[in-house]
Structures are given as C-alpha cells and as structure tokens.
C-alpha cells in the first residue's frame, strides 16, 4: 500500500526495537518513542503465524515497521505501532482539540460519515443534518462497511478510523472522500504530515507520555477510554 510505503520512507531509519506488547485490544512498541495501535487479527483463533516471535526486541526498528505492509492483521498492527513509535511528532503543529469537537464544529448542519464506531458519535447526532456510521461489525443503526461506496460520496465531513491503515482499506476509502473534510481518528493514526498528501485534513492521534500507566492498562484489557498515560493531539493540514 503506497501510503504505508510513504510513511516508512518518511521515518528516521535509526532505532532499535526495545519492547513489543501485543495485547488483546492494543499493541504497543518502543523504539525511539512509544507507539500504540489497535490489535487486529483474523476471526479464526488460528490467526496465522507471526514472523520473528520472541526475537523482535533488538531488531532494526524499520524492519518491524515494514510489518505494516503484511496481510496478516496482527503483523500489520505491530507494524503500525512501530511506525507510530518512530514518528517524531512536531508538537508545535499540534493542538489538544479532540476529534469529536473538530467533527462537531465542521459538521454542524451538514452530512457526517464516521468510519468506525467512536464514543463521540452521540454528540455528532445532535449537530449533524444527517449522520451515518460505517462499521465492520455493525450494531444498532450502524451500516456495514460495504455501504461505504454509496454513503461516503454523500458526506460533507468524514471521520476515518486510523485502523484503515492496518486492514489496508485507507486508499480505497480516501478515493471516495474527494472534496470532503476528512479527520483521521484514533490512536493508530500516525501524527505524520504524509497523510495530508492523501487528502486527510486533520489527524487526531495520541502520544504516550506515561508508558508505565499505558502498559498497566493495555496489558489488563483496557478499552480505549480506560487507557491512562496518553496525550491527545490533533495536527491540521
């Protein structure tokens, strides 16, 4: 996937993998910094062999970052966490405004589509002219991911989950988002200006500031809202 290639090409190639935690909901990797990503895997319990298990620590970080290109979802999760650990975030270009507030401001009285079910969707229902939620595993009024081709062109404002980089749907989804205001959302989202070249207007991600608290939470099965030790940052184009 070209966007992954471009993200990897933008990284400082120095760095060694120091820590890898592949937990039930989240994957964390320590190289130059700590990076976090959602843990994705195939539905079948035998999700496929992971390359280099037990030998990732000490590898060149860029080698693990290339796992993001893998069709094995758990490998791709490890790769995206590694990419995030190698991004040198320019905090001068970031603010602490969260994705929900940005989408609410830009989408007031307009059509909003959110790809991924996020806690702020209830807030968006109150301000949007129309709100659609696309989900791989729909619940309640969600629409299935397969409806994207019909729904995304009808939106004015789009919230796009960063996990689209893990399952390699990002470029297909962005091809349906031309001339839309797009916010990439979630801890998997790399705070990298590379994404602006693909049509993303705002990246809302995280930086790990207290790794001991983050690790304590993700290794004990925390949902995102339960993870401590994170700083929420948004970078505008």
Secondary structure, DSSP 8 states (H G I E B T S, - for coil): -HHHHHHHHTS----B--EEEE-SSEEEEESSSEEEEE----SSSS----TTTT--TTSBHHHHHGGGG-SSHHHHHHHHHHHHHH----GGGEE---HHHHHHHHHTTSEEEEES--TTHHHHHHH-SEEEEEETT--TT-EEGGGHHHHGGG-SEEEEEGGGGTTT-HHHHHTT-TTSEEEEESTTS---GGGGGGT--EEEEEEES-HHHHHHHHTTT--GGG--SEEEEEEE-
